[in-house]
Amino acid sequence: MDKRVEDLSKLWQQEPFDTEIIAEIKALADSDNERELTERFYKDLDFGTGGLRGIMGAGTNRMNVYTVRKATQGLSNYMIKVFGDEAKTLVAVVAYDARRKSDLFAKEVALNFAANGIKVYLFDKMCPTPELSFAVRHFNAISGVNVTASHNPPEYNGYKAYWCDGAQVTPPNDDGIISEVNKIESFDDCKTMTIEAALKSGILTMVGKDIDEIYFDRIDTLALSSDLVKKYNDKVKIVYTPLHGAGYYCVPEMLKRFGFKNVLVVPEQAEPDGDFPTIKAPNPEVLDSMALAIKLAEKEDANIILGTDADSDRIGMGVPVGDGTFKLLTGNQIGVVLIDYYLKKLKDGGKIPPDGVVIKTIVTTELQRKVASSYGVECLDVLTGFKWIGRKMLDFEEKRAKGEDSHTYLVGGEESYGFLAGDFVRDKDAVIAACLLSEAAVECQSQGITLLDRLDQIYLENGYFLDELKNVFHEGKEGAEKIVQIMAHLRTSSPKEFGGFKVVERWDVKSNEKFNASGVNTGKTGLPSSNVLVWFLENGCKITARPSGTEPKIKFYFSICAEKDSADTTLADLKIKAKGLSGNIVGNFMGMVGQI
């Protein structure tokens, strides 16, 4: 057995570790389960750029009260380091979702903050991640933590770390926090205190319904079709599943406040349950997770299906296809429907500001840019991850504060099922998205069409986009080296065309450079440095390559565009054309990657 693993496994079988932890490791040691002990102790659980995430259990590479304390101590140390003499005025907010031990871990996070002299607000019940984002700004906090593992399977937990702007931490704060966490050599250096002492001293305050109401009231201001909802409410039926998560407490309530009365919550998945007994994982992107909702929607002849993940920041949506069955839309398609509806209603009401923008991530469909343009709105790209949308919103604020020209964020999102309208939350918000998508269903009902009909209209107006993701896995040390080799080759030996279509522009986001068809540097991408390459083809198609930050693979995103050749071009024609383009471009590109 590796010496580190042997030494740590012995250490974790004695005080100060609690009896449950000791028993768990002792059982593994007594059964000579070297493989599992190695998994538990070969490294420390990584505090990544977004926070913490891992399998729950005893060990340095697991989520437990000790690793949670260590991560939070590093966060506390960084807050104190950055603000120095202002440390006494530091504030943090802590929340949690429906997962096993989420409430326990949230309490540990709060008590670490408190023991470090940081004023902390702790939610007294589970809440969605976007409400935590909102609460950080509401309480003028420096940081916030929501204990959740999002849409991962039930054996996982973790937490998302936020900064004072209400968005997940970005550079330089993420690197600074990671550095402070890595400096901690012993769990003895991680402070804590009793909850009784924290409450008595006033450094810990429990919050709940009061902040719920403030958050709900702000969402109310986003309603755009109240009159239509009132008129057509009896003709629109919504099926919703929280997938055993925190959305149960807020999505039905907000739909009710928006005026929707025909909301059917999937009964088998209504109550929060960290075991997620009816599904493998609370992921609304996955057909298996949404199967019960689809079954209920088909039985009830519903107009729309909505599903949220465990912490209610991602949303999935199903629509009727005309034969009594339903299909799930992709994240790209949901974003298109939402952006189209939101901008249309703003334009109809004369409420689109001249500096208004849509923001999407760099790997999200280019159809969203075309939809935004059709309403006279600029669309900006940011790096993958919703925190970069939040960062851009902060940039807008800071420019306005200096009296400089800026933008007004309207709506946006990412292909991975995360969307946001309005700027009072700084993370993806499935509560807001559920309300606006339901309004979009009412808008369609008032026109005698379905959401799928409207999506087809958008395709005919802007071109049919076939968006695909291809993953190339390379495991282990050799795999990591292979990924580096592939990206290096694509940088230095980039082809001039793919599938018979010329590359008109290439971006190297890592070096912040743009190149034209001749390879001449034409300027900067304007994005933070990241290991990403983008090719724009002459036919409007786009290819993006980026290594995964969490798995041993490279992700290749293809946005294939098929535009109308004439007024007589049908949607069926566009789909055939897109399929042909995809076969050529995707096949050619992936074949080239396979030869590297």
N, C-alpha and C positions, 0 to 999 in steps of 0.2 A: 504494500500500500504506500502511496506517496506520503512523504513525511508531513507535509502541510495538512493533508487530509487526516492522517493518523493523529497528529497533535490536536487539531481543532475538534475532531470527533470526541476525544477524551475530555477536552476542555468543556464542551457543551453537555457533558454528562454530570456536571456538578454546579453548585451555586456559583454565581448569582442567577443562573438560568432557572426558570420556573419548572415545576414538577412535570407539566405536560411536555415541555421541550425535552427535558432530561429523559423521560420515558420513551419518547419517540426515537431519539438517537440511540439510547441503550438497546432498544429492540432491534435496531438495524445492526448494531455492533455484535449483539449476542447471536444473531443469525448469520454473521460473517457476510453481510450484504455489502461487499466492497464497492460494487458498481454504484449502488444508490448512495452510499456514503461519499463516494467521489463526486457524484453529481451535486450533492449538498454542500461540499466544502472546497472544491477545486478552485473556486474563485469567489469574490464578493459579488452580490447582486448589483448589477450596474445601475447607477443613477445616470440615465441618459439625458439627452437634450430636452425631452418632454416630461421627465420625471422618473418614476419607478414602476416596474412591472415584472411580475414573476409568479411562479407556482407557490402556493402557500405551504408552509411546513417549517420544520426546524432546520437550521443550517445557515451559513453565510450567503448561500446562493438561493435563498428562499425568502418569501414574504412572511415576516413574523414581527412581533412587537419590537424586537431588538434591531432588526435591519431597518424598520420604519423609524425608530428613534435615531439611528445613525444618519439616515438620509435627511431627517428633519433638523438634526443638530448642524449638519453642514449648511442647510438652507438658513437656519437661524444665524450661524456664524457669518455667513455672507451678508445677510441683511444688516447685522451690526457693523461689519467691516465697512460696508458701503456708506452707511449713514452716520457712523462714528458718534459724535456728541449728541446726535438726534435720536439715539437708540431708545431713549425713554418714551419717545412718541411713536415708536413702531407699532403697527397694527397688522394682524393677519386674520384670515377667515378660513374656516375648515368645514368641509361638508363630506358627505359620503353617499354611496348608492346602495342597492339591494343585495350586494354580494355577501357571502359568508365572511364574517369578521370585519366587514367594512366599518361598522359602528365602533368596534374595539380599536381598530387602527386609527380611525379619525380621532378618538379620544386621546390616543398616545401622541398623535401629531400635535393636538391642541395643548396637551400638558407639557410637551417639550418647548413649544413656543412660550408658554406661560413661565416655565422654569428659567427661561433665558431672558425674562423681563419684557416679553413682547405681548402687548394687549391682544387678546384673541377672541373672536366671535365663533362659536361652534353651533352648527345647526342641530336642533333637537330631534330631527327626523331626516330620513333620506330626501335628497333633492336632486334635480337634474344638473349636470355639469354647467349648462349655460346660466343657471341661476347663481351658481358660485361665481362665475365670471362677472355677472351683474353685481353681486354683493361686494366683490373686491372694490369696484368703483364706488358703490354706494357708501361704503364705510371708509373710503379714502385709505384703504389698506395698502401696504407695501407688497404683500404677497398673499397668495391663497392656495389652498390645496383641496382637491376633491379626491377622496379615496374611491378608486374605481379601476377596473381593467377593461372598461368599455364593452366591446362585443366579443371578448375572448371567452373560452370555455370556463366552466364553473370552478375549476381548480386554481384559476389565476386570480390575483388581485394586484393592486398597484396604486399609484396616485399621480395625478396630473398637477404640475406646479405652475402657478400663475404669478405674474409680476403686477406692478401697480396700475398698469393700463388695462388690466382685466384680460389680457391675452396670455397664452402660455409663453413661458420664458424664451427669449431669443438672445443672440449674441449682443453684447458680451456677457450678459447675466447668466446664461445657461452654462457657459464655460467656467465662469467664476464660481457658481454653485457646485459644479462637478469637482472643481479643484478643492474646495473646502470639504466636501464629503470625503474625498480621497485622502485628505490629511488626517482623518480620524483613525487612530490605530487601535483604540479599545472602546468597547461598549461602556466602560466606566466613565468615559468622557462625555457620554450622552445624558443630558440633564432631564429630570422629570420631577413631578410632584404629585400629590394626591389631588383628586378633583375637588374634594371638600375644601382643601386649602386654597385652591385656585379660585373657586367660586366665592369663598369668604373674603378673600383679599380684593376681589373685584377685577382681577386681571383676566378672568375668564367670564364671558357672558354667553348665555344660551340664547339663540335666536330661532325663529321658526315662522309662524303664521304671519307675523308683522312684515317680514321681508318678502314673504310670498305675495302678499297683497300689493306691495309696491312694485314688484316684478310683473305681476299680472296686469296692473294698471298701465304700465308702460307698453306691454304687448297689445293691450286694447287700442292704443293710439295707432297701431298699424292696420287696423281694419279698413278695407277699401270698398267693400260691397255689402254694407249692412242692410241697405234697402232691398237688394236682390236676395240676400239670405232670408230676410223676412218674407218676401214674396214667394220664393220657391222652396222654402225650407221643407215643406211636406212632400216635395218631390225628389229630395236629395237624401240618400241614405249612406251613412259612413260606417265602415267597419274598421275598428281600431284594435291593435294589440300592443301592449307595452312589453311583451315578451318577458313577463315576470319582473320588470324593472321599475325604475323610479318614475317613468312617464305616467304610470297609473294615477299618481297624485296630481298631475298638472295638465296633461293633454285633454282628458275629458272635460275638466273644469274650464279650460280656455276655449274649447270648442263650444261649450255651453254659453260662455260670455260673448262669443262671436255671434251667437244666435242660432246655433245648430241644435236641433232637438232630436233628430234621428241618428243618434250615435250608438252603435252596438259594440261593446267591448267584448272581445273573445273571452268567454268565461273561464276556459281552462288555463288561460295565460294572464288573467287579470291581477291576481294577488302577487305582490312582490315576493320573490323566492330565490335566494342565491344558489339553489341547486338547479334552477332552470329545468324542472322535471319533464317538460314536454318537448325539449329541444336539446341539441348538442351544444349550442352556443346562442346567446341572444343577439343574433346578427340579422337585421332586417334585409340585408342584401341577398340572403340565402333562401332558396325556394323551400327547403325543409323547415326552416324557422317560421315561414309565413304560410305554411300549408293549412293550418287550422283557420287562419284568417280568410284564406281563399275559399275554403269549404263553406264558411259562414256567409261570405259575400255572395257566393253562387246560390246558396239556399235562399238568401234574403233579397236577391236581385239588387245589390248595392251599386252605388255610383263610383265609389272609390274605396280602396283599402289603404290604410296607413299603419305603419309599424315602426316602433322606436327601439333602439338598443338599450342596454342595462342602465346607462346614465343619461339617456334621452338627449344625446347630441346628434346622432345620426338617424336619418329617416329613410324608410323604404316605402314604395308606393305601388299598388296594383290597380289596373284599370280594366274595365270590361272590353272584350274584343268583338262583341256582336253576336256570339253564338251561345251566350249564357255562361261562358267561361271567362277567366281573368288571366292576365299576364302581368308580371312584375316589370317595371321600367328599370333601366339602368340608372346609375347615379348621374351620368351625363344627360340622359333624357329628362329625369326629374328636374335637374337644374334648368334645362331649357324651358320646360313648362312653367316653372316658378318665375324665372326672370321675365319671360314673355308676358305672363299675367301681371306681374307687379309693375313693369314699365308701362304696359298698356293702360292700366288704371291710373297711374300717375300722369300719363300724358293726357288721358281723357279729362282729368281734373285740372290740367294746367299746372301740375305740381312738380315737373321735372326741372330742377335747377340747372342753369347753364353750365355749372361746374360739376354736375352729377356724373358719377362713374359706376360701372360694374367692375368687380374684381374677381378674377378666377385664377386658379393655379395653372402653372405652365403645362401640365399634362391633361388638363380638362379640355373637352371638345371645343374646337374653333367655332362650332355653330353658335355658342353663346356670344361670341364676339359679333357674329353676323346679326343675331337677334338684337343685341344692344344697339348696333349701328342702325338697324331699321327704325329705331325710336330716337335716333339722333344722340345716342349716349356712347361715350368712349368706354372701351373695355381695357383694363390693365391686367398684366400678368404678374404673378408672384411665384416664388418657389413652392414646391409641394409641401403641404402642411398648412392647416388653417391658421396657425400662429403667424404666418407671414401676411395673411389678410389682416389680422389684428395689428401687426406691426405697421402696415401701410396706413391703416386708419389712425394710428398714433402719429405717424409722419404728417398726415393732413392736419391734425390738431396742433402739432408743434409749429407748423408753418403759419397757420392762422394766428396763433398766439404772438408770432413775430411780425404780424402784419403783411405776410407774404401771400402771393396767390397760391391757392390750394385747390383741393377737390372736396366734394361731398359724397361720401359713400352712400349708395342706394341699396344694392343687393349684390349677392355673389355667392361663390361656393367652390366646391371641389368635386371631382369625379367620384370620390370615395364617399358619397352619400351625405355630405355635410354642406349646409346652406345657412345663410343669414340675411335677413332684411333689417334695416335700421342699424343704428350704431351704438345703442345703449348696452348691448352685449358685445363681447369681443372674441367669441368663439362660435362655432357652429351651433345652431339652436333648432332642435327638432320640434320644440313646442311652437315656436313661431312658424316654422315651415309647415307643420300640420294644419295650422289655422289658415294660412294663405293658400295652400294647395286645396283645402276644402272650399275656400272661396272661389278658386279657379274652377272647381267642379260645378259650382253654382252658376258661374259666368257661362260655362259651356251649356249647362242645362237651359239657361234663359235663351240660348241661341238654337236649341234643338239638336245639339251635337254632344259628343263625349270628349273627355280629355284626350283620348287617343285620336279622335278626329282632329282636334286642334293641333296635336303634334304633327299629324300628317300634313295639315295646312302649312305649318311652319317649314316642313321639309320642302314643300312645293314652292314656297316663297323664297327660301334661302339656300336650297340645295340639300340633298340627302347626305347625312354624315354617318359613316359606319366607323365607330370607334372601337378599337381592339387593343388588348393588352397581352403581350407574350412575355413569359418568364423563362429565363435561361439559368438553371441552377448549376452551381459549382461548389461542392462541399469541401470542407476541411481547409488545411493550410495550402495545399496545391490549388484548390478551388479559388481561394482568395487571390492567389497569385495570377490565376487564369483570368479572373475578373479584371484585375489591374491591366493585364496584357491586352484584353479585348478593348477596354476603354482607350488605352494608349494607341492602339492600332487605328481605331475609329477617328482619333484626333489627328494623327499624322498622315493617314492614308485614306482620307475620306473620298468615296467615289463621287463623280460629277453628276451621276443620275441613278435613279432606282426604278426598276420596272419600265424603263424607256422614257421616264420623265426627268427632266433636268432639275438639279438643285439650284435654286435661285438665291438662296441665302442659308448660311450656316451659323449657328451660335455655339460658342464654347463658353458656358456659364462659369466654368472654373477660372478661366483667365479673363472673364468679362469682355469678350471680344465678339464682334460680328464680322462675317466674311461674305463677300459677294460670290457670284458664280465663278469668277476667275481666281478666287482665293485671296482677294485683296481685302485687307482690314478696313471696314467702313465705319467703325465706331464701337460703342460699348453697349452691352445688353441692359445695363441699368439694374441688374439683379445682384444680390449678394453672392459671393463666390460659392459654388457648389459643383460637385462632380456630375454635370449634366451636359449633354450634347443635343442640339436640336437642328433638324434639317427641314427647310421649307421648299416644297416642290412647285414647279411651274403650274400645276393643275389645282393648286389650292390645298393639296394634301400636306400633312406634317408628320414627322417622325421624331420621337424623343427617346433618348436613352439615359438611364440613370441606375447605378447600383443601389440595391436596397440597403437601408440603414440598419435593418434588424434581421434580415435573412440572407443566406449565402446565394444570392442571385442578382442578375441584372434584369431590370424591367424595361421593356421596349413598348412604347405607346404609339399607336398608329391612329391618326385622325384622317380618315379617307373621305374625300369630298366628291360628290357627283352632282354637278349643276345641270339645270335644264338646257337642252340644246335648242328648243323652240317652245312656242306657246302650247304646242300639242303634246309636249312631253308629260307623261303620266308618272305618278309615284312608283308604279310597278317598273317603268322604264328606268327611273333613277336608282331603284334598288338593284336591278340587274347590272346597271353600269357600275355602281359602287362595289358590288361583289366581284366584278371583273377587275376593277382597279385594285381591290384588296388582294386578290389572288396574285396579280403581277407584282405590286409594290411590296407587300408583306412577304411573299414568297421569295422575291429577289433579295430583300434585305436580310431575312433570317438565314437564307442560304449562304450569304456572304459572311454572316457572323459565325456560322457553323464551320467555316473554313479557316477561321483565325486560330 
